[in-house]
Amino acid sequence: MNWYPLKLTTNIQKYTFGERVIPERLGKRSLPAGRIAETWEVSDYKDKKGTVVNGSLAGCSLHELTLAHPHELVGKGWQGPHFPLLSKFIDASYMLPVHLHADDETARKLHNEPNGKTEAWHILSAAPGATVLAGLKSEFTREQLFEAFVACDYDSVLVRHSIQPGDTIYVPAGIIHSFGPDTLVFEIQQTSNLAQSVMPTDLYGNEYSQQEWYANINAALDELKTHYQPRPNSGLKLQSGANSRIFGCASHYFALEHWILNESYLEPSHPWRCLILSNVGNVVQLEFSSGIERLEQGESCILPAAIGEVRIVPEHQANLIACYVPDLQRDVIEPLQAAGYDKQQIQKLGEVNSI
């Protein structure tokens, strides 16, 4: 098969924390009128599976292709029940719910799902003074946390960090968090949508009964983890000529890089992994062995593992978010160490434990 950049249908979520920032500021086209909180760019999750919209595979679902061609699409030696990554744009015009996600063990034991949800946020735009809430300030009893959540006094127990465009925040499963308002985010995550919220309303603004609300808080407290303290990270830069690759986060689940391209860039062949590219700037041209594809502002695509070399040609300065499931040593640690970064700097990218 002649593999090529795969563009997918977008799944849209109309939660109450969004407005119109994704089409108006990000420039993403062909979105419906009304509130748009999230666009799921690459997804193989349950009823939100993406379908290919371009090329010879148009009409095939990402799920079908993942099961039929795991080594060519995802990477040599890979196997699993679904495509491993889910990417989205999030309009946090208003504050997101304070919530957390199940880890892999909890997902399997309590929710009968194959994996939980570790995630990372890359800040695309943020108003002056914008912040994120992530992780607990110190040790609290379960009763203290319950009382704070019933009082909606999140700042009494959660850490608040200032953010700016270009920051990346790595958030392992089980870590309680929120962000917004006035923030536009790119999110990469495991393929999961498991969540436990401590808020008195659901994602559409509907109030829970007291019994439901308290049960939700207790469910969140059951899954709460405290092993990691998320912090905004401006990243580690690799410079090559006029082009920059900025490593924002890394773990065995995923790595996220921000590419700033001022000239042509050759992405080498890497048959052990695919790559998700999301364009958050000017149009680029993708040149590969069997053709050419344009990636417009606000568009995303998958570069399959078997695609071979891809040359990315910017018309003007390009800004791309690149995400993949890494071989941590080969894809992250070795190039950063070769550029002079030390162990402590690299470990701040996330859960990088093989140094």
Buried (B, 14 or more C-beta within 10 A) or exposed (E): EEBBBBBBBBBBBEBBBBBBBBBEBBBBEEBEEEBBBBBBBBBBBEEBBBBBEEBEBEEBBBBBBBBEBBBBBBBEEBEBEBBBBBBBBBBBBBBBBBBBBBBBEBBBEBEEBBBBBBBBBBBBBBEEEBBBBBBBEEEBEEEEBBBBBBEEEBEEBBBEBEBEEBBBBBBBBBBBBBBBBBBBBBBBBBBBBBBBBBBBEBBEEEEBEEEEBBEBBBBBBEBBBEEBEBBBBEBBBBEEEEBBBBBBBBBBBBBBBBBBBEEBBEBEEBBBBBBBBBBBBBBBBBBBEEEEBEBEBBBBBBBBBBBBEBEBBBEEEBBBBBBBBBBBEEBBBEBBBEEEBEEEBBBBBBBBEEB
